[in-house]
Amino acid sequence: MTPRRLPRGTRIDPVTLGYDVERVNKERWAGLAAHVGMSPSALFDQMVENLPLDDRGFPTWLPEQPLRDGELPIDSA
């Protein structure tokens, strides 16, 4: 099965990622993309666009981060 790619010309400002990552993670990502029927780049775009963030803008799955200088520990309601 061919991975589902975005239609040609639909990206507004395409770039190639230049990150060094562990080979095992790159292979795992490619495997996950194949499993869901998407190209690795299309899956990456979907992940970034739908990444759940907390009130401070950190991914919800990261360990809690200490407050930055000037931040107050006030719950937003």
C-alpha positions as CSV (number, residue, x, y, z in Angstrom):
1,M,0.0,0.0,0.0
2,T,1.4,3.4,-1.0
3,P,1.4,6.0,1.8
4,R,-1.1,8.7,1.5
5,R,0.7,11.9,0.4
6,L,-0.6,15.4,0.3
7,P,-1.7,16.4,-3.2
8,R,1.1,18.1,-5.1
9,G,1.2,21.9,-4.7
10,T,-0.9,22.0,-1.5
11,R,2.0,22.9,0.8
12,I,2.4,26.7,1.2
13,D,6.0,26.9,2.3
14,P,7.6,23.4,2.2
15,V,11.0,22.8,3.8
16,T,13.1,19.8,4.5
17,L,13.7,19.0,8.2
18,G,17.4,19.0,9.1
19,Y,17.2,17.4,12.5
20,D,19.5,14.6,13.7
21,V,17.4,12.0,15.4
22,E,18.1,8.4,16.6
23,R,17.8,6.0,13.8
24,V,15.4,3.8,15.8
25,N,13.0,6.7,16.3
26,K,13.1,7.7,12.6
27,E,12.3,4.0,11.7
28,R,9.6,3.9,14.3
29,W,8.1,7.1,12.9
30,A,8.2,5.7,9.4
31,G,6.6,2.5,10.6
32,L,3.8,4.4,12.4
33,A,3.2,6.5,9.3
34,A,2.9,3.4,7.1
35,H,0.6,1.8,9.7
36,V,-1.9,4.7,9.5
37,G,-1.5,5.0,5.7
38,M,0.3,8.4,5.6
39,S,3.7,9.6,4.5
40,P,6.0,10.4,7.4
41,S,6.0,14.1,6.5
42,A,2.1,14.3,6.3
43,L,1.9,12.5,9.7
44,F,4.4,15.0,11.1
45,D,2.4,18.0,9.9
46,Q,-0.8,16.5,11.4
47,M,1.0,15.8,14.7
48,V,2.3,19.4,15.0
49,E,-1.1,20.9,14.0
50,N,-2.9,18.9,16.6
51,L,-0.4,18.7,19.5
52,P,-2.2,19.2,22.8
53,L,-0.6,22.1,24.8
54,D,-1.1,23.2,28.4
55,D,-2.0,26.7,29.5
56,R,1.7,27.7,29.3
57,G,2.2,26.3,25.8
58,F,4.1,23.2,26.7
59,P,3.1,19.8,25.3
60,T,0.8,18.1,27.8
61,W,3.0,14.9,27.9
62,L,6.2,16.7,29.0
63,P,7.1,16.6,32.6
64,E,5.9,19.7,34.4
65,Q,8.2,22.6,33.9
66,P,9.3,25.0,36.6
67,L,7.9,28.5,36.3
68,R,10.0,31.0,34.3
69,D,11.2,34.2,35.8
70,G,8.2,36.6,36.0
71,E,5.5,33.8,35.8
72,L,3.1,33.6,38.7
73,P,1.6,30.3,40.0
74,I,-2.0,31.5,39.4
75,D,-4.6,29.1,38.0
76,S,-6.4,30.5,35.0
77,A,-10.2,30.2,35.3
